[in-house]
Structures are given as C-alpha cells and as structure tokens.
Amino acid sequence: MLAALETAQRSERLREPLPRRHLTAPLLALLWLLRIYVVVAVAIVVVTFVRAL
C-alpha cells in the first residue's frame, strides 16, 4: 500500500505512531521469563568475570 503513495504522502504516513499491540497473558509471561533469564545470565557472566581477575 505504501508503494502506491507519493513521496510526501508516504513520509507523512510513516510518521504516524503505530497502535500498541494487545498481548495475551501467556505471551506476557514468556516475555517476563526472558527478562529474568537475561538478568540471571548477565549476573553469572559478571560473577565469572570478577572471579577470574
């Protein structure tokens, strides 16, 4: 659809913010688990690095 628009129309259309997606509870839980995993992994890497010094 964007290919059919003129340049000015396309740039104006691309500046409009997209609506936020409504996430389901299982997907939110998965995202929180991934966040926790990243924090734990970073902590393990930091501890390993500090102990190696």
C-alpha positions as CSV (number, residue, x, y, z in Angstrom):
1,M,0.0,0.0,0.0
2,L,2.9,2.4,0.8
3,A,4.4,1.8,-2.6
4,A,1.3,3.4,-4.3
5,L,1.6,6.6,-2.3
6,E,3.5,9.7,-3.4
7,T,6.7,10.6,-1.5
8,A,5.1,13.3,0.7
9,Q,2.2,11.1,1.5
10,R,4.4,8.1,2.3
11,S,6.6,10.2,4.7
12,E,3.6,11.6,6.4
13,R,2.1,8.1,6.8
14,L,5.3,6.7,8.2
15,R,5.4,9.4,10.9
16,E,2.1,8.3,12.4
17,P,2.7,6.2,15.5
18,L,1.5,2.6,15.3
19,P,-1.0,1.4,17.9
20,R,0.3,-0.8,20.7
21,R,-0.4,-4.5,20.3
22,H,-2.5,-6.1,23.0
23,L,-0.6,-9.1,24.4
24,T,-2.1,-12.2,25.8
25,A,-1.2,-13.4,29.3
26,P,0.9,-16.3,28.2
27,L,2.9,-14.1,25.9
28,L,3.4,-11.5,28.7
29,A,4.6,-14.4,31.0
30,L,7.0,-15.5,28.4
31,L,8.5,-12.0,28.0
32,W,8.9,-11.7,31.8
33,L,10.7,-15.1,31.8
34,L,13.0,-13.9,29.1
35,R,13.8,-10.8,31.0
36,I,14.5,-12.8,34.2
37,Y,16.7,-15.1,32.1
38,V,18.7,-12.2,30.7
39,V,19.3,-10.7,34.2
40,V,20.4,-14.0,35.6
41,A,22.7,-14.7,32.6
42,V,24.3,-11.2,33.0
43,A,24.8,-11.8,36.7
44,I,26.5,-15.1,36.0
45,V,28.8,-13.5,33.4
46,V,29.7,-10.7,35.8
47,V,30.4,-13.0,38.7
48,T,32.5,-15.3,36.5
49,F,34.5,-12.3,35.2
50,V,35.1,-10.9,38.7
51,R,36.3,-14.3,40.0
52,A,38.7,-14.6,37.1
53,L,40.5,-11.4,38.0
